[in-house]
Amino acid sequence: MDRKDYFLIILVLGSLWGFFEMIALPVWILCALGLLFLVLGRKLVDIPGTSIAMGLIVCAYKTYGDNFFICQWAGVVALAGSFELFTSFVFKHNWQKPFFTALIGLVANITALIVFVFTVLVIFKEPNWVAGGMQRIINYALSATLPAAVLSGVLTANLGLYIGSKLRNYHFLFHGKLIPGLYITTILLLWIAASIN
């Protein structure tokens, strides 16, 4: 694959993740789905920075939302950045082993919570989070982070690894003159669907 193929894969997967972010799903499901797309993306394009790029694409989608808050960006970037930390540095040589992939699914969510809370309380000082205090953080951790961490560790992280492994066997997904057009069409349809939603 060349750089164009890598870019299109990141764009498609980021757009798919962004599309799900536009659907009214519970936060813990969105985080677990985010882990699925992050693992899948890193399996197909194993280059440091891939996860951050996908997270930025999702942030662009989030601006379409009727009730957009800066904390939504903070959450997405915290998850993508935490995943990047573990795959590019902490478990750099082992992250594609199922045990470590599951572990990353678990700890990336917990690390993302820490980064997220710091971002909304210290950097952006988002009024709702500042006013909510420690009780809001505890409630969020128990109702969103903990279920997301468990679901990611038990299912979605390794599901992304499995799907990515299978897709790598299908060379027609990455080569051929029609492939870029299919990717671009998919991206456009997802953006249109997100804007309608």
N, C-alpha and C positions, 0 to 999 in steps of 0.2 A: 504494500500500500504506500502511496505517496502522501504528501502533506494535505493535498486537497481531500483525499479520502478520509484522513484523520479528522480534518475540520468538519466535514459533512456528518460523520458519525457522531461527533461531539454535539453538533448542532441538532441533529435528529433526537438524540437521547435527552439532551437538555430541554428540547421542546416537548418531548413526551412527559418528562417530569414536570415541566412547567404547566402543561395542560392539566395534569392531575391536581396540581396546586390550585387551579381555578375551580375545581369541583368542591362542593361543600362537604368535605370529608373531615372527620376528627383529626386533630393535629398528630396524634400518635400514629394513625394510619399513613398520613402524609410523610412523616419522618421515616417510617419503615419502607414506604415506596421509594422515598429519596435514596435510602441505602441500596435498594435493589438497582436503581438506575446508576448510582455512583459505582457500584461494583461492576455492573455490566459495562459501563463506559470504560473503566480502568482495565477490565479484562480485554476489551477490544482495542483500546489505545493505551498501552501501558507506558505512558509518558507523564512524568511529574507535571502538575499544573492542570491536567485534564479535569480533575474534579472541581477546581476553582472555576475553570471556564464554564463547566456545566452549571454551576451555582449561579454565575452571573447571567446566564441565559434565562434561568428560572426567575431571577430577580426582575428581568425585563418583563416576563409574563405577569409577575405579581402587580405591576403597575396598572394592569388592565382591571384589577379588582375594584368593585364599587366601594369597598371599605378598606382601602389600602392604608397601612400604617408602616412606618419605618421599621418597626419591630419584626415585620414579616421578612424584610430583607435580612435583618440581623439573624433570624432563625435559619434561613436558607444558607447564608454564607457561613454561619457557625457550623452547620452540619457538613457542608462541603469542605470547609477548612479542616475540621477535625478528622474527617475521613482522609484527606490529603496528608495530614500529619502522620497518621498511622501507616498508610500504604507507602509513602515516600521516605519515611525516616525510621519510625519505630519498628515496623515489621517489613521493612523494605524487601528482604529476600525470602520471606515466608508468607506474605499476605495471601497468596493464591492457594495455600493449603487450607482445606475446609475448616479445620479447628481455628486457625488464625483469622480466617474470613469471618467466622461466627463471632470470635472475640472482638474483632473490629466493629462488627455490627452492634455489639453491646456497648463497648467503651466509647465509640464515636458519638453515640447519642448522649452519653453522660458528659463527655467533654464538651459537646456542643451546648449543653445546658449551662455549663460554667461560663463559656465564652459569650453565650447569648445574654445571660444575666448581667455580666460585666458590661456588655455593650449597651443594653437598655437602661442600666442604672447609672453608669459612669460616663460613657462616651456621649450617647444621644440624650440621656436623661428623659426617657419617654414618660410623660406624666402619669399614665395609667399604671405603669409598672412601679414608678417611684411611690405613688400614693398607695399601692397595694401592699408594699412592704414585704417582710419575710413570709407572711402568711400566703401571699399570692405566689411567691416562688415555690414554697412547699407544695401548695395545691397543684401548681403546674408540673412540678417534678413527679408527683404521684399520679396525676391524671393523664399526663402526656409523655413525659420522658421515660418513666419506668416501663409502661406498656410498649412504647416504641423500641426501647432497648431490648426487651425480651423478644418481641416479634422479629426484630432485625437479627438478633443473635440466633434465634431458633429457626427462622425461615427465610426472610427476604434476602439477607446478605449472601447466603449460599445458593439461593435460587438465582440471583444475579450471576454468580460464578458459574453455575451449571448452564444457564442460558447462553452466557458469553462463550463458554467452551464449545457448546454445540454450534453457535453461529460462526465461530472461527473455522469450522470444518466446511462451511458453505462459501467457497471462493466467489461464487457468482454474486454474493451480497456486496462485494467490494470491488469487483472488476467488471468492465464492460462499459460500452458507450451510453447505455440507457440508465445506468445506476445513478449518476449525479442528478439526472432529471427526476428520477423517482424520489430521491432524497429531498430535493428542493420542493417538489410537489407536496410531499408529506409535511414538510415544515410549514409551507404556506397554508395548507388545510388546518393544521393545528393552531396557527396564529389566528386564522379566521374564526375557528370554533371558539377560541379563547376570547376573542373580541365580542362575539355574539353572547357568550355566557356572561 
